[in-house]
Amino acid sequence: MPPDENKVKKEGKRAIIIGAGPAGLTAAYELATRTDYYPIVLEQSKWMGGISRTVNHNGNRIDIGGHRFFSKSDRVMDWWLSMMPLEASASGLFALTYQNRQKELFADGNGPDPEQKDRVMLVRTRKSRIYFNRSFFDYPVTLNYNTIRNLGLFRIMKIGFSYMWRVLFPLKPENNLEEFFINRFGKELYRTFFESYTEKVRKMSEYQC
Ligand SMILES: Cc1cc2nc3c(=O)[nH]c(=O)nc-3n(C[C@H](O)[C@H](O)[C@H](O)COP(=O)(O)OP(=O)(O)OC[C@H]3O[C@@H](n4cnc5c(N)ncnc54)[C@H](O)[C@@H]3O)c2cc1C
């Protein structure tokens, strides 16, 4: 329950939060429920949820950059699971894995039905791949037989040389996400896989809900 607005007007305790992404919404909720501050969230776009929001495109629900929810912090996981309980079909103990980390969760099987409710955490098996040049590549990109076969020897050599170049001569300082990727993957691999991806992520405000 948000604090009494009349009391807020009298005492003038307001907190202005910029952005209705997960961080802004969480901060607003915590202030509203645990303090006597009255949070006001200012959002520049028409949507809530920031880059974690789900876009409804012609009835299909799509995340901007396939999101799965994972946090190293138990407190953060518990917070979001209290907002969005695990779906009813998930039951028992199961493990979430993310970037070689693992977290065990227990679902009591009494959660909401996603066909009926929106505020529900879906449990899905996920496989991420990049579709490029009519082929599927592993994501994160790994140098394996499949990658070499899909790219061809010539491109692999270009990628190798441009990667070595950036290992020896990294861009300093890193000013943006593009330079971050180039320093870690080299310009050729960045151009091959990440350029259009980064562009889409940066121009998120142009997506239609
Ligand atoms: C491609 C991609 C994949 C990801 N995958 C995962 C994943 O699988 N799992 C995971 O846990 N996380 C993932 N993340 C990270 C996750 O999306 C972010 O950590 C999370 O959205 C950050 O939340 P936030 O509230 O800090 O910022 P944001 O989500 O960026 O929200 C910021 C909000 O502030 C608004 N805003 C900005 N400036 C202003 C301003 N001046 N005035 C008013 N409003 C403003 C923006 O419009 C936006 O709504 C992914 C991110 C990307 C880009």
The ligand as an SDF file (V2000), in Angstrom:
LIG
                    3D

 53 58  0  0  0  0  0  0  0  0999 V2000
   19.9210   -8.2730  -24.9960 C   0  0  0  0  0  0  0  0  0  0  0  0
   19.7890   -8.3510  -23.5020 C   0  0  0  0  0  0  0  0  0  0  0  0
   19.5700   -9.5770  -22.8840 C   0  0  0  0  0  0  0  0  0  0  0  0
   19.4680   -9.6610  -21.5020 C   0  0  0  0  0  0  0  0  0  0  0  0
   19.2040  -10.8800  -20.9350 N   0  0  0  0  0  0  0  0  0  0  0  0
   19.0310  -10.9710  -19.6050 C   0  0  0  0  0  0  0  0  0  0  0  0
   18.6930  -12.2110  -19.0000 C   0  0  0  0  0  0  0  0  0  0  0  0
   18.5720  -13.2230  -19.6840 O   0  0  0  0  0  0  0  0  0  0  0  0
   18.4990  -12.2550  -17.6660 N   0  0  0  0  0  0  0  0  0  0  0  0
   18.6170  -11.1380  -16.8790 C   0  0  0  0  0  0  0  0  0  0  0  0
   18.3970  -11.2320  -15.6700 O   0  0  0  0  0  0  0  0  0  0  0  0
   18.9350   -9.9450  -17.4160 N   0  0  0  0  0  0  0  0  0  0  0  0
   19.1560   -9.8320  -18.7460 C   0  0  0  0  0  0  0  0  0  0  0  0
   19.4830   -8.6240  -19.3130 N   0  0  0  0  0  0  0  0  0  0  0  0
   19.6930   -7.4960  -18.4170 C   0  0  0  0  0  0  0  0  0  0  0  0
   18.3940   -6.8230  -17.9840 C   0  0  0  0  0  0  0  0  0  0  0  0
   17.6250   -6.4770  -19.1180 O   0  0  0  0  0  0  0  0  0  0  0  0
   18.7700   -5.5560  -17.2210 C   0  0  0  0  0  0  0  0  0  0  0  0
   19.6530   -5.9020  -16.1670 O   0  0  0  0  0  0  0  0  0  0  0  0
   17.5810   -4.8430  -16.6060 C   0  0  0  0  0  0  0  0  0  0  0  0
   16.5830   -4.5840  -17.5570 O   0  0  0  0  0  0  0  0  0  0  0  0
   18.1000   -3.5430  -16.0130 C   0  0  0  0  0  0  0  0  0  0  0  0
   17.0280   -2.8880  -15.4240 O   0  0  0  0  0  0  0  0  0  0  0  0
   17.0960   -1.3430  -15.1330 P   0  0  0  0  0  0  0  0  0  0  0  0
   15.7990   -0.9460  -14.5120 O   0  0  0  0  0  0  0  0  0  0  0  0
   18.3430   -1.0180  -14.4110 O   0  0  0  0  0  0  0  0  0  0  0  0
   17.2900   -0.6310  -16.5640 O   0  0  0  0  0  0  0  0  0  0  0  0
   16.3880   -0.6740  -17.8900 P   0  0  0  0  0  0  0  0  0  0  0  0
   15.6890   -1.9790  -18.0460 O   0  0  0  0  0  0  0  0  0  0  0  0
   17.3050   -0.2220  -18.9780 O   0  0  0  0  0  0  0  0  0  0  0  0
   15.2730    0.4450  -17.6340 O   0  0  0  0  0  0  0  0  0  0  0  0
   15.6020    1.8110  -17.6380 C   0  0  0  0  0  0  0  0  0  0  0  0
   14.3230    2.5990  -17.9050 C   0  0  0  0  0  0  0  0  0  0  0  0
   14.6270    3.9730  -17.6950 O   0  0  0  0  0  0  0  0  0  0  0  0
   14.0500    4.7500  -18.7470 C   0  0  0  0  0  0  0  0  0  0  0  0
   14.8410    5.9610  -18.8590 N   0  0  0  0  0  0  0  0  0  0  0  0
   16.1490    6.0650  -19.1930 C   0  0  0  0  0  0  0  0  0  0  0  0
   16.5410    7.3510  -19.1570 N   0  0  0  0  0  0  0  0  0  0  0  0
   15.4500    8.0680  -18.7720 C   0  0  0  0  0  0  0  0  0  0  0  0
   15.2370    9.4570  -18.5530 C   0  0  0  0  0  0  0  0  0  0  0  0
   16.2240   10.3680  -18.6990 N   0  0  0  0  0  0  0  0  0  0  0  0
   14.0070    9.8530  -18.1840 N   0  0  0  0  0  0  0  0  0  0  0  0
   12.9980    8.9520  -18.0160 C   0  0  0  0  0  0  0  0  0  0  0  0
   13.1500    7.6310  -18.2140 N   0  0  0  0  0  0  0  0  0  0  0  0
   14.3700    7.1960  -18.5830 C   0  0  0  0  0  0  0  0  0  0  0  0
   14.1330    3.8340  -19.9580 C   0  0  0  0  0  0  0  0  0  0  0  0
   13.1780    4.1790  -20.9500 O   0  0  0  0  0  0  0  0  0  0  0  0
   13.8140    2.4760  -19.3270 C   0  0  0  0  0  0  0  0  0  0  0  0
   12.4270    2.1900  -19.3060 O   0  0  0  0  0  0  0  0  0  0  0  0
   19.6080   -8.5040  -20.6920 C   0  0  0  0  0  0  0  0  0  0  0  0
   19.8180   -7.2680  -21.3140 C   0  0  0  0  0  0  0  0  0  0  0  0
   19.9110   -7.1900  -22.6940 C   0  0  0  0  0  0  0  0  0  0  0  0
   20.1560   -5.8380  -23.3460 C   0  0  0  0  0  0  0  0  0  0  0  0
  1  2  1  0
  2  3  1  0
  2 52  2  0
  3  4  2  0
  4  5  1  0
  4 50  1  0
  5  6  2  0
  6  7  1  0
  6 13  1  0
  7  8  2  0
  7  9  1  0
  9 10  1  0
 10 11  2  0
 10 12  1  0
 12 13  2  0
 13 14  1  0
 14 15  1  0
 14 50  1  0
 15 16  1  0
 16 17  1  0
 16 18  1  0
 18 19  1  0
 18 20  1  0
 20 21  1  0
 20 22  1  0
 22 23  1  0
 23 24  1  0
 24 25  2  0
 24 26  1  0
 24 27  1  0
 27 28  1  0
 28 29  2  0
 28 30  1  0
 28 31  1  0
 31 32  1  0
 32 33  1  0
 33 34  1  0
 33 48  1  0
 34 35  1  0
 35 36  1  0
 35 46  1  0
 36 37  1  0
 36 45  1  0
 37 38  2  0
 38 39  1  0
 39 40  1  0
 39 45  2  0
 40 41  1  0
 40 42  2  0
 42 43  1  0
 43 44  2  0
 44 45  1  0
 46 47  1  0
 46 48  1  0
 48 49  1  0
 50 51  2  0
 51 52  1  0
 52 53  1  0
M  END
$$$$
